[in-house]
Amino acid sequence: MALPGTSRCTGAATQSATTGLLPTSDLLVRACRGHRVIGGPLLWFARDLAVLHEKRIVGRGGSVDTTPSVVVEIERRRVELVMAVDDWVARNVSQHRLGATLHTETVGSVVDRLAESSVRAHHALMTLSAHDDMLHCAWHHLAELADAYDDLVRDVLAGRRRLPEW
């Protein structure tokens, strides 16, 4: 995630929207929070994943529904969205297969974890004291995931990393 006031965010938003490349973590996190962002279907998928995590973790609109059929449906939909992200990436992002190191996760699984971490961090912000270690841990975890996602995108686009074909 870029620091506030840096030019990376606006330039990346314009580049992502116009070239069809993978969005930055800044845009993904904003999409997860329901902010209007321009950048293509990956941002819509990220938002949908965040909504599912909200239902599963914090009970969006009420308490967490632990009915087995509801939990199974949420998990099924998450798998579908992760596969949709991976399918979009496979069709739209060229990858160098020779000499590139294989990454352990697909972009879809990383976006899913980023959406979950975003939900947990924002929930902690709304429910915990500003001095609570769990609040700081949640935001630290989100920042690390965001940095790792940005590093992965940079390495894939530069041909240093390739994604698994699952």
PyMOL commands that set and color helices and strands:
alter all, ss='L'
color gray80, all
select helices_A, chain A and resi 8-19+25-32+41-58+68-92+107-127+133-158
alter helices_A, ss='H'
color red, helices_A
select strands_A, chain A and resi 101-102+161-162
alter strands_A, ss='S'
color yellow, strands_A
deselect
rebuild
show_as cartoon
